[in-house]
Amino acid sequence: MEVCHCSYWVPNSGGQGAVMWSGSWRVRFQEAAEPWPENATLYQQLKGEQILLSDNAASLAVQAFLQMCNLPVKVVCRANAEYMSPSGKVPFIHVGNQVVSELGPIVQFVKAKGHSLSDGLDEVQKAEMKAYMELVNNMLLTAEITHARYGSPYPWPLNHILAYQKQWEVKRKMKAIGWGNKTLDQVLEDVDQCCQALSQRLGTQPYFFNKQPTELDALVFGHLYTILTTQLTNDELCEKVKNYSNLLAFCRRIEQHYFEDHGKGSSSIRSS
């Protein structure tokens, strides 16, 4: 997979510096239409010692999406990546004078540059794709949330303060979507139902909408691959995914085609 390169550069958000693509920030459409540069950069937290499961999945989904669009990007790991992000979310990309965070806005930004994975879908298919993406975000993303490693690169007491802050944010989010009082067994059951729905939609096709990948394929790959390859305190989440052989084959297919073919290593997904 992608090798991380550490640096100490911080995007400039004022004047002619980097600007955010979404929210209340001004969008530079003329700059968005410029060709994709060779030095585009994706920022995320430190791998292995800091990045949360959910953030790693989000970063991998963006990397997969850009690979599917044949757009090069260098991955940079920073301990303060989320504080560098204009939205406070990771991953974010720095492209020319633009800084764009999270998969949805990045998809729109890339589309403005003339690259889209879903233009070939009709309106019904696009609505179906969005519904499945919402399912993944509601089920898999929430199930992945963990705070155990957060703050580890920082000295005491900052590491404990940041970990507590992240834990509070996570609990608030889970309560807002009705997951605050769910037991582990209930969460695992939701994950299983999500995987079952994805497995049925994929069937024997190479991708969710037949022969060409879409944003849905990038999103699902990011989450499933992260669950399958991250060492956790228990493997119950991973085992739920492993029950679906076509989802395993799907992850291997994307890894081999979009990551191994670009010289990023050998397959690390194995069947149970």
Secondary structure as a PSIPRED ss2 file (coil, helix, strand):
# PSIPRED VFORMAT (PSIPRED V4.0)

   1 M C   1.000  0.000  0.000
   2 E C   1.000  0.000  0.000
   3 V C   1.000  0.000  0.000
   4 C C   1.000  0.000  0.000
   5 H C   1.000  0.000  0.000
   6 C C   1.000  0.000  0.000
   7 S C   1.000  0.000  0.000
   8 Y C   1.000  0.000  0.000
   9 W C   1.000  0.000  0.000
  10 V C   1.000  0.000  0.000
  11 P C   1.000  0.000  0.000
  12 N C   1.000  0.000  0.000
  13 S C   1.000  0.000  0.000
  14 G C   1.000  0.000  0.000
  15 G C   1.000  0.000  0.000
  16 Q C   1.000  0.000  0.000
  17 G C   1.000  0.000  0.000
  18 A C   1.000  0.000  0.000
  19 V E   0.000  0.000  1.000
  20 M E   0.000  0.000  1.000
  21 W C   1.000  0.000  0.000
  22 S C   1.000  0.000  0.000
  23 G C   1.000  0.000  0.000
  24 S C   1.000  0.000  0.000
  25 W C   1.000  0.000  0.000
  26 R C   1.000  0.000  0.000
  27 V C   1.000  0.000  0.000
  28 R C   1.000  0.000  0.000
  29 F H   0.000  1.000  0.000
  30 Q H   0.000  1.000  0.000
  31 E H   0.000  1.000  0.000
  32 A H   0.000  1.000  0.000
  33 A C   1.000  0.000  0.000
  34 E C   1.000  0.000  0.000
  35 P C   1.000  0.000  0.000
  36 W C   1.000  0.000  0.000
  37 P C   1.000  0.000  0.000
  38 E C   1.000  0.000  0.000
  39 N C   1.000  0.000  0.000
  40 A C   1.000  0.000  0.000
  41 T E   0.000  0.000  1.000
  42 L E   0.000  0.000  1.000
  43 Y E   0.000  0.000  1.000
  44 Q E   0.000  0.000  1.000
  45 Q C   1.000  0.000  0.000
  46 L C   1.000  0.000  0.000
  47 K C   1.000  0.000  0.000
  48 G C   1.000  0.000  0.000
  49 E C   1.000  0.000  0.000
  50 Q C   1.000  0.000  0.000
  51 I C   1.000  0.000  0.000
  52 L C   1.000  0.000  0.000
  53 L H   0.000  1.000  0.000
  54 S H   0.000  1.000  0.000
  55 D H   0.000  1.000  0.000
  56 N H   0.000  1.000  0.000
  57 A H   0.000  1.000  0.000
  58 A H   0.000  1.000  0.000
  59 S H   0.000  1.000  0.000
  60 L H   0.000  1.000  0.000
  61 A H   0.000  1.000  0.000
  62 V H   0.000  1.000  0.000
  63 Q H   0.000  1.000  0.000
  64 A H   0.000  1.000  0.000
  65 F H   0.000  1.000  0.000
  66 L H   0.000  1.000  0.000
  67 Q H   0.000  1.000  0.000
  68 M H   0.000  1.000  0.000
  69 C C   1.000  0.000  0.000
  70 N C   1.000  0.000  0.000
  71 L C   1.000  0.000  0.000
  72 P C   1.000  0.000  0.000
  73 V C   1.000  0.000  0.000
  74 K E   0.000  0.000  1.000
  75 V E   0.000  0.000  1.000
  76 V E   0.000  0.000  1.000
  77 C E   0.000  0.000  1.000
  78 R C   1.000  0.000  0.000
  79 A C   1.000  0.000  0.000
  80 N C   1.000  0.000  0.000
  81 A H   0.000  1.000  0.000
  82 E H   0.000  1.000  0.000
  83 Y H   0.000  1.000  0.000
  84 M H   0.000  1.000  0.000
  85 S C   1.000  0.000  0.000
  86 P C   1.000  0.000  0.000
  87 S C   1.000  0.000  0.000
  88 G C   1.000  0.000  0.000
  89 K C   1.000  0.000  0.000
  90 V C   1.000  0.000  0.000
  91 P C   1.000  0.000  0.000
  92 F E   0.000  0.000  1.000
  93 I E   0.000  0.000  1.000
  94 H E   0.000  0.000  1.000
  95 V E   0.000  0.000  1.000
  96 G C   1.000  0.000  0.000
  97 N C   1.000  0.000  0.000
  98 Q E   0.000  0.000  1.000
  99 V E   0.000  0.000  1.000
 100 V E   0.000  0.000  1.000
 101 S E   0.000  0.000  1.000
 102 E C   1.000  0.000  0.000
 103 L H   0.000  1.000  0.000
 104 G H   0.000  1.000  0.000
 105 P H   0.000  1.000  0.000
 106 I H   0.000  1.000  0.000
 107 V H   0.000  1.000  0.000
 108 Q H   0.000  1.000  0.000
 109 F H   0.000  1.000  0.000
 110 V H   0.000  1.000  0.000
 111 K H   0.000  1.000  0.000
 112 A H   0.000  1.000  0.000
 113 K C   1.000  0.000  0.000
 114 G C   1.000  0.000  0.000
 115 H C   1.000  0.000  0.000
 116 S C   1.000  0.000  0.000
 117 L C   1.000  0.000  0.000
 118 S C   1.000  0.000  0.000
 119 D C   1.000  0.000  0.000
 120 G C   1.000  0.000  0.000
 121 L C   1.000  0.000  0.000
 122 D C   1.000  0.000  0.000
 123 E H   0.000  1.000  0.000
 124 V H   0.000  1.000  0.000
 125 Q H   0.000  1.000  0.000
 126 K H   0.000  1.000  0.000
 127 A H   0.000  1.000  0.000
 128 E H   0.000  1.000  0.000
 129 M H   0.000  1.000  0.000
 130 K H   0.000  1.000  0.000
 131 A H   0.000  1.000  0.000
 132 Y H   0.000  1.000  0.000
 133 M H   0.000  1.000  0.000
 134 E H   0.000  1.000  0.000
 135 L H   0.000  1.000  0.000
 136 V H   0.000  1.000  0.000
 137 N H   0.000  1.000  0.000
 138 N H   0.000  1.000  0.000
 139 M H   0.000  1.000  0.000
 140 L H   0.000  1.000  0.000
 141 L H   0.000  1.000  0.000
 142 T H   0.000  1.000  0.000
 143 A H   0.000  1.000  0.000
 144 E C   1.000  0.000  0.000
 145 I C   1.000  0.000  0.000
 146 T C   1.000  0.000  0.000
 147 H C   1.000  0.000  0.000
 148 A C   1.000  0.000  0.000
 149 R C   1.000  0.000  0.000
 150 Y C   1.000  0.000  0.000
 151 G C   1.000  0.000  0.000
 152 S C   1.000  0.000  0.000
 153 P C   1.000  0.000  0.000
 154 Y C   1.000  0.000  0.000
 155 P C   1.000  0.000  0.000
 156 W C   1.000  0.000  0.000
 157 P C   1.000  0.000  0.000
 158 L H   0.000  1.000  0.000
 159 N H   0.000  1.000  0.000
 160 H H   0.000  1.000  0.000
 161 I H   0.000  1.000  0.000
 162 L H   0.000  1.000  0.000
 163 A H   0.000  1.000  0.000
 164 Y H   0.000  1.000  0.000
 165 Q H   0.000  1.000  0.000
 166 K H   0.000  1.000  0.000
 167 Q H   0.000  1.000  0.000
 168 W H   0.000  1.000  0.000
 169 E H   0.000  1.000  0.000
 170 V H   0.000  1.000  0.000
 171 K H   0.000  1.000  0.000
 172 R H   0.000  1.000  0.000
 173 K H   0.000  1.000  0.000
 174 M H   0.000  1.000  0.000
 175 K H   0.000  1.000  0.000
 176 A H   0.000  1.000  0.000
 177 I C   1.000  0.000  0.000
 178 G C   1.000  0.000  0.000
 179 W C   1.000  0.000  0.000
 180 G C   1.000  0.000  0.000
 181 N C   1.000  0.000  0.000
 182 K C   1.000  0.000  0.000
 183 T C   1.000  0.000  0.000
 184 L H   0.000  1.000  0.000
 185 D H   0.000  1.000  0.000
 186 Q H   0.000  1.000  0.000
 187 V H   0.000  1.000  0.000
 188 L H   0.000  1.000  0.000
 189 E H   0.000  1.000  0.000
 190 D H   0.000  1.000  0.000
 191 V H   0.000  1.000  0.000
 192 D H   0.000  1.000  0.000
 193 Q H   0.000  1.000  0.000
 194 C H   0.000  1.000  0.000
 195 C H   0.000  1.000  0.000
 196 Q H   0.000  1.000  0.000
 197 A H   0.000  1.000  0.000
 198 L H   0.000  1.000  0.000
 199 S H   0.000  1.000  0.000
 200 Q H   0.000  1.000  0.000
 201 R H   0.000  1.000  0.000
 202 L H   0.000  1.000  0.000
 203 G C   1.000  0.000  0.000
 204 T C   1.000  0.000  0.000
 205 Q C   1.000  0.000  0.000
 206 P C   1.000  0.000  0.000
 207 Y E   0.000  0.000  1.000
 208 F C   1.000  0.000  0.000
 209 F C   1.000  0.000  0.000
 210 N E   0.000  0.000  1.000
 211 K C   1.000  0.000  0.000
 212 Q C   1.000  0.000  0.000
 213 P C   1.000  0.000  0.000
 214 T C   1.000  0.000  0.000
 215 E H   0.000  1.000  0.000
 216 L H   0.000  1.000  0.000
 217 D H   0.000  1.000  0.000
 218 A H   0.000  1.000  0.000
 219 L H   0.000  1.000  0.000
 220 V H   0.000  1.000  0.000
 221 F H   0.000  1.000  0.000
 222 G H   0.000  1.000  0.000
 223 H H   0.000  1.000  0.000
 224 L H   0.000  1.000  0.000
 225 Y H   0.000  1.000  0.000
 226 T H   0.000  1.000  0.000
 227 I H   0.000  1.000  0.000
 228 L H   0.000  1.000  0.000
 229 T H   0.000  1.000  0.000
 230 T C   1.000  0.000  0.000
 231 Q C   1.000  0.000  0.000
 232 L C   1.000  0.000  0.000
 233 T C   1.000  0.000  0.000
 234 N C   1.000  0.000  0.000
 235 D C   1.000  0.000  0.000
 236 E H   0.000  1.000  0.000
 237 L H   0.000  1.000  0.000
 238 C H   0.000  1.000  0.000
 239 E H   0.000  1.000  0.000
 240 K H   0.000  1.000  0.000
 241 V H   0.000  1.000  0.000
 242 K H   0.000  1.000  0.000
 243 N C   1.000  0.000  0.000
 244 Y C   1.000  0.000  0.000
 245 S H   0.000  1.000  0.000
 246 N H   0.000  1.000  0.000
 247 L H   0.000  1.000  0.000
 248 L H   0.000  1.000  0.000
 249 A H   0.000  1.000  0.000
 250 F H   0.000  1.000  0.000
 251 C H   0.000  1.000  0.000
 252 R H   0.000  1.000  0.000
 253 R H   0.000  1.000  0.000
 254 I H   0.000  1.000  0.000
 255 E H   0.000  1.000  0.000
 256 Q H   0.000  1.000  0.000
 257 H H   0.000  1.000  0.000
 258 Y H   0.000  1.000  0.000
 259 F H   0.000  1.000  0.000
 260 E H   0.000  1.000  0.000
 261 D H   0.000  1.000  0.000
 262 H H   0.000  1.000  0.000
 263 G C   1.000  0.000  0.000
 264 K C   1.000  0.000  0.000
 265 G C   1.000  0.000  0.000
 266 S C   1.000  0.000  0.000
 267 S C   1.000  0.000  0.000
 268 S C   1.000  0.000  0.000
 269 I C   1.000  0.000  0.000
 270 R C   1.000  0.000  0.000
 271 S C   1.000  0.000  0.000
 272 S C   1.000  0.000  0.000
